[in-house]
Amino acid sequence: MMIYIRKRNINEGLITNNMWCFDLLDNPQVNVKTDSYKNMIEALNAEFTSLEGNTEYKNILKELENLRKKNNL
């Protein structure tokens, strides 16, 4: 998952032209703004409390936070 996240800003607008409910819009890219990094960090913290002391887990959270700052909305 981190390999993909490093390569792409997951806070970019959502491409909607292939979705049935948006396929007739003039602008196929709807500017849906959400802080996906923040959502991911919060979900990881809520679901993986048993990994709190794990160094690799801490490094992943730190990298996500750095990517969040770099790719802010």
C-alpha positions in Angstrom: 0.0 0.0 0.0 2.8 2.4 0.9 4.4 1.9 -2.5 1.3 3.2 -4.2 0.8 6.1 -1.7 4.4 7.2 -2.3 3.9 7.5 -6.0 0.6 9.2 -6.0 -1.0 12.1 -4.1 -4.1 10.4 -2.6 -5.6 13.8 -1.9 -5.9 14.6 -5.7 -9.4 15.2 -7.1 -11.5 12.2 -7.8 -11.8 11.2 -11.5 -15.5 10.5 -12.0 -16.0 10.1 -15.8 -16.2 6.3 -15.5 -18.7 6.3 -12.7 -22.3 5.8 -13.8 -23.7 8.5 -11.6 -21.2 11.2 -12.9 -20.8 10.1 -16.6 -22.9 12.9 -18.0 -21.1 15.8 -16.4 -19.3 18.3 -18.6 -16.3 18.2 -16.3 -15.2 14.6 -15.7 -13.1 15.5 -12.8 -15.1 16.6 -9.8 -13.0 18.4 -7.2 -13.8 16.2 -4.2 -11.6 17.4 -1.4 -10.9 15.1 1.4 -7.8 14.6 3.5 -7.2 11.0 2.7 -3.9 10.9 4.6 -5.6 12.1 7.8 -8.4 9.6 7.4 -5.9 6.8 6.9 -3.8 7.8 9.9 -6.9 8.0 12.1 -8.1 4.6 10.9 -4.7 3.0 11.5 -4.5 4.4 15.0 -8.0 3.2 15.8 -7.6 -0.3 14.4 -4.0 -1.2 15.1 -3.5 -0.2 18.7 -1.5 -3.3 19.3 1.2 -2.0 17.0 1.8 1.3 18.9 5.3 0.3 20.0 6.4 -1.2 16.7 9.1 0.8 15.0 8.0 -0.1 11.5 4.4 1.0 12.3 5.6 4.3 13.8 7.7 4.9 10.7 4.7 4.3 8.4 2.6 6.8 10.4 5.4 9.3 10.3 5.8 8.9 6.5 2.0 9.3 6.1 2.1 12.5 8.1 5.0 13.8 6.0 3.1 13.0 2.8 0.1 14.7 4.2 2.1 17.9 4.8 3.6 17.7 1.3 0.3 17.0 -0.4 -2.0 19.2 1.7 -5.3 20.4 0.3 
